[in-house]
């Protein structure tokens, strides 16, 4: 099953804080998790963020997905990391598209050349 980085809610009503956790995709929001990676307290001014950067990078390198809010928290606390990952992923996708188009053009050209002979 897929692994995701997301927030688990703690605290009391109207004064919540969150743990950034690694959990299975199908588990409940505050249910079982694999590891605690940090905390996020949005109620204090400015919002307080603490993250284990090395563990976050390790989980993302191993294929863990992030929720949109956790992604924005990581962007704030580790500047440039998520942008670099997204840029490399986009470059990889574009390279694969170009290869597919080249194969499609080569395949279509080869078929038409054989048909003419």
ChimeraX attribute file (.defattr): number of C-alpha atoms within 10 A of each C-alpha:
attribute: neighborCount
match mode: 1-to-1
recipient: residues
	/A:1	6
	/A:2	10
	/A:3	20
	/A:4	22
	/A:5	27
	/A:6	25
	/A:7	24
	/A:8	21
	/A:9	15
	/A:10	13
	/A:11	10
	/A:12	8
	/A:13	7
	/A:14	7
	/A:15	11
	/A:16	13
	/A:17	19
	/A:18	18
	/A:19	21
	/A:20	23
	/A:21	23
	/A:22	23
	/A:23	24
	/A:24	18
	/A:25	16
	/A:26	11
	/A:27	11
	/A:28	11
	/A:29	14
	/A:30	14
	/A:31	10
	/A:32	13
	/A:33	19
	/A:34	12
	/A:35	13
	/A:36	19
	/A:37	20
	/A:38	17
	/A:39	19
	/A:40	21
	/A:41	18
	/A:42	14
	/A:43	12
	/A:44	10
	/A:45	7
	/A:46	8
	/A:47	9
	/A:48	12
	/A:49	17
	/A:50	15
	/A:51	18
	/A:52	12
	/A:53	13
	/A:54	9
	/A:55	14
	/A:56	21
	/A:57	15
	/A:58	11
	/A:59	17
	/A:60	16
	/A:61	11
	/A:62	10
	/A:63	11
	/A:64	18
	/A:65	18
	/A:66	18
	/A:67	12
	/A:68	11
	/A:69	12
	/A:70	18
	/A:71	14
	/A:72	13
	/A:73	17
	/A:74	21
	/A:75	14
	/A:76	13
	/A:77	13
	/A:78	14
	/A:79	11
	/A:80	11
	/A:81	14
	/A:82	17
	/A:83	11
	/A:84	11
	/A:85	13
	/A:86	11
	/A:87	12
	/A:88	12
	/A:89	12
	/A:90	12
	/A:91	12
	/A:92	11
	/A:93	12
	/A:94	12
	/A:95	11
	/A:96	12
	/A:97	12
	/A:98	11
	/A:99	12
	/A:100	12
	/A:101	11
	/A:102	12
	/A:103	12
	/A:104	12
	/A:105	12
	/A:106	11
	/A:107	12
	/A:108	11
	/A:109	12
	/A:110	11
	/A:111	11
	/A:112	10
	/A:113	10
	/A:114	8
	/A:115	8
	/A:116	6
	/A:117	5
